[in-house]
Amino acid sequence: MQHEGKVRPRRGRAWLTLSALSMALATAAPTGVAATAGSNPIIRDKFTADPAPLVVGDTLYLYVGHDEAQRDEMFNMREWLVYSTTDMRTWTSHAPIMNVKDFKWAKADAWASQTIEKNGKFYFYAAVEHDASNPGKAIAVAVSDKPTGPFVDARGSALVTNKMTPKGTHSWEDIDPTVFTDDDGTTWLAWGNRQCYLAKLKPNMVELDGPIQEITPPHFEEGPWLHKRGGLYYLTYASLDRTTQRDEHVSYSTAPSITGPWTYRGQLTGSGKYSFTIHPGIVQFKDNWYLFLHNATLAIGDMNGAIGRRAVTVEHLQYNADGTMKPVVQTEAGVTAPPP
């Protein structure tokens, strides 16, 4: 989801140069106020990123991070937001569900998140920056009786900390949690940057149940998303081939079991327009499948899109007969146009 610093660290991130960033700031296209309802970007009142959809009954809830970067600031994210729709055209804004300060042990960075329903409650998993007692990125978990909150810290401490994944060579590898409940009721958590990790959750949803496994697929950068269709498991993620690409794309792997073996299936879609980062979220809603992403095409007032001012989008998602996903072309029309 996020990236620290303006140059690429030794094991870190392929950053836009300052000149490329300036170009993105200059060319991000303003979005007209008369745009068709439901066209991309779907959220226009704020800069938003890292979409995570959740279906509850006949409503789709979309959890996002709130980009508040000013001018050439890289990232400034302090709260998480939720929007809802019943028709994929009109989106309703709800009150912010949490601020990073609601986790007393965290000091900054309301990064990528996902919410899941289980046992009549809603569990919210998010990446934050831990305080000095456990330096580095960490994964938090909060709980609510309603999908729109209010959410409260479910543990009073981090679920995953940097020291629990010692293989990583940088402090921001424990980010971008995705949660998935299998048909047998077991819930799994995956996350990571450069390495992708998987762990089972206990039935209480706030503790790991067993060891952390590594399931890193080819070109994995960050932003994993787990889902299942039929008997096939999907791991979709932000990918970066550092030999040929300068911006993140979306790739995926499939497996007959949540623990693998995973088979790389290639690229699902390209980079988000004007954006270095991208973050997939996949869901079935009212018999249709959707792929949520973000780009940086939105302008609000005199603020253009940029690496730290992104905009959530959505596209139709379709499958081949063998279960592989059909490549997705990102469009301005999005789901207002019929599936290709």
Secondary structure, DSSP 8 states (H G I E B T S, - for coil): ----SSS--SSS-----HHHHHHHHHH-----TT--TT-SSS--SS-EEEEEEEEETTEEEEEEEEE---TT----EEEEEEEEESSSS--EE----EEGGGSTTEEE----EEEEEETTEEEEEEEEEE-TTS-SEEEEEEEESSTT---EESSSS-SB-GGG-TT-SSTT-S---EEEE-TTS-EEEEE-SSS-EEEEB-TTSSSB-S--EE---TTEEEEEEEEEETTEEEEEEEE--TTT-SS-EEEEEEESSTT---EEEEEEE---TT-S----EEEEETTEEEEEEEES---BTTB--BTTB-EEEEEEE-B-TTS-B------SSGGGS---
